[in-house]
Amino acid sequence: MTTPRPRLRFQLIAFFLTRTIINTMYRMVYPFMTVFARGMGVPVGEVAAAVAARSALGLAAPLLGSSADRRGRKRGMVLGLGVFVAGAAVVVLRPMYFPFVAALLLTGAGKIAFDPAMQAYLGDLVGYQRRGQAIALTEIGWSLAFLVGVPLMGWLIARGGWTAPFPWLAGLGAAAALMLWRMLPRDTRKAGGSLSLADGLRRIVLHRAALAGLAVGLLASAANEIVNIVFGVWLEVSFGLQVVALGAAAAVIGLAELSGEGLVATTVDRIGKRRAIAIGLILNCGACLLLPVLGQSVPGALLGLFCFYITFEFTLVSSIPLMTELVPEARATLMSGNISALSAGRVLGAAAGLALYSEGMRTNTLATILLNMAALAILLTLVRD
């Protein structure tokens, strides 16, 4: 499947913008959790429970994301956006707690359907030697959602109340769906195929490298979450500057993510996807060693967090193009399975991170290093570019 470079350029821009919209909805709940709770008149714990329920959807990602292997990539993306729009519109129609929960679940399901379909489409379209750059450009929509989209939603909330972002997100999602429907070519039999979910899962289970790739993602995700879940507490306890330090940390994390995606776009196709993942895992271990040492001051702690998050983002984004090539006949199913593996890793890492932190931050960073080393061993032993 080939397409002229000018058309590919416009498609990448469309994907980047669409993912910025979807990820803005996904990420805005965290900083504005208390605002949403106050607006609905419920305890913040109930909003946190709704977010946890949305996160749990990732474990069932193959049920949603694999549809692009059966119905086609374009249909999978548009379907995902349709579910996203319906979710955002629920709050516009009924601004209450249970519709809000439904909105989180539906927009989360829309993201789960859209992302694997888009990644599978790029896997079909772009040759493996240049695929890393293409996928990294779409991943910028993740960091830009945090750096640009979330502050814009905060501006809307400050002027129009807690429901103000939802009509904008629904409208932008609908515009994105229309744009992609008109821009993308019709699904072909080869791109869509007729592979059932059971057949797709069977091919993945029988593919040793695919299972190894999923294991690498799970371990790396768990390793990251062991630090991610406690860094806010660590900053507060260490420096007593909760608002200032956490606000600065949010900006640092967003810039680190954007920098990691930029590094993947400029380097991964030259050095190789497998080698890039290995480098990222090793550098993330180095960042873990530095974090307690640098964390003697707020600037040092923020520098350590920047190193930690840029190396993780580089690792994660480098893994996506490699995963798209392991089982080409079941790309969307494998990429949705990758979402499940990353979600499972976050769940396990969060539980472990909270338990380990009672022994101090060094214990968390040591556990992260051990999981990264396990991921590296699996990668080098069982996965080939």
Secondary structure, DSSP 4 states (H G I P E B T S, - for coil): ----HHHHHHHHHHHHHHHHHHHHHHHHTTTTHHHHHHHHTS-HHHHHHHHHHHHHHGGGHHHHHTHHHHH-HHHHHHHHHHHHHHHHHHHHH--SHHHHHHHHHHHHHHHHHHHHHHHHHHHHHS-HHHHHHHHHHHHHHHHHIIIIIHHHHHHHHHHH-TTTHHHHHHHHHHHHHHHHHHHSPPPPHHHH----HHHHHHHHHT-HHHHHHHHHHHHHHHHHHHHHTTHHHHHHHHHS-HHHHHHHHHHHHHHHHHHHHHHHHHHHHHH-HHHHHHHHHHHHHHHHHHHHHHTTSHHHHHHHHHHHHHHHHHHHHHHHHHHHHHSGGGHHHHHHHHHHHHHHHHHHHHHHHHHHGGG-HHHHHHHHHHHHHHHHHHHHHH---
